[in-house]
Amino acid sequence: MRASRVLVAALALLVAAIAVSEAAQAIKPLSPSADHPGKCYDPDNQLLLAPGESAPAKGDCVRISCGATDTGFQLVFSSCGSIGVADGCVLDTPNPNLPYPQCCPELKC
């Protein structure tokens, strides 16, 4: 009986570790801009980034990164992935004041 509890707990921790390590990403292609040559400009967050630079999104647990492509530039938005909550576990509320990925919710069992 004790061995099965240990096995279930170990499996839950493994699933939690895998779930927390995954992030959600979205890519927004950008055309080259005469106003901001050689850079990515995100009007929604009013960010100007050079290729390879990253910055946090205002008010969200998201990191915005600038990348160069063959046709221009792209913004990559990285956010917390989805986490399933098993019985006996709770999802810890994220702290949006921390930088990504520390602001992502954590599974506590």
N, C-alpha and C positions, 0 to 999 in steps of 0.2 A: 504494500500500500504506500509506504514512504517512498519507494523507488519510483512509483508512477507519479507521485506529486512532484518529485524532483525533475522527472522527465518533462512533465507538462510545464513546469516553471521555466525550464531551460528552453523549451520550444517557444514559449511566449516571448522570452527575451530575444531569441534569435529573430522571430518575426518582427518584433519591435525595432531591432537594430536595422533590419533590412528596410522596413517601412520608413524610418527616419532618414535613412541615407538617400532616399530618392527625392528628387526635386521636380517641380513642374517648370517647364521653360516655354517661352513664346518668342518668336522672332518677328521683328518688324523691319522689312526692307526699306532702305532710304535711297533716294536719288541724290547724286552729288548736288550740293547747294552752293550757289555763287556767294551767298551771304556768309557761309561757314565752310570755306574750302578745306578739304583734307580732314574734316571732322564730322562726327555724328551730332545732330541736333534733335533733341526730343522736346517739341513744343508743349506737350502735356505736362512734363515735369520741369520744363525750362532748364534742361541740362545740355551743356556743350561738352562733348567728350572726344578725346583723340582715340584712334584705334588702340585697343589694348587697355584702355582706362575703364574703370567701373565706378559707380556711385550708387548710394541708396535712393530709392524712390521716396518721395515725401509722403509720410503718413501710412506707408504700407511696408510689409515685411518682404521687400523685393530688392534685388540687386539688378541694376541696369548696366550692361556692358556694351561697348562699341567695338564692332569688328569690320574689317575691310573685306569686300567681296570683289568679284570680277567686274561687276556692273556699278559699284558704288560702295555703300556702307550698309550696315544693319545694326539694329539694337537687339540685344538678347536680354529678355526679362526672366530672371530666375527667382522662383518663389517656392514656398513650402509645398511638398507633395501631400497627397491625401494619405491619411492614416486610418486604418480600421481599428476599432476599439473592441477588444475581446472582453468576455465576462470577467469581472474582478479587476479590470483596469480602468483608468480614467485618462482623459486627455488634458494635460496641463495647459492652461491658458497662456498664449504667447505674450511676450512683452514687446510691443512694437517699438519701444525706445532702444532696444538692442539692435546691433547691425545684423544683416542676413549672414549666415543662417542661424545665429543664436536666438533670433526672435521667433523661430518656428516652434510650434507646439511639440511637446514631448509626451510620449506614452509612459505612464507610471502604473506599474503592476505591483 
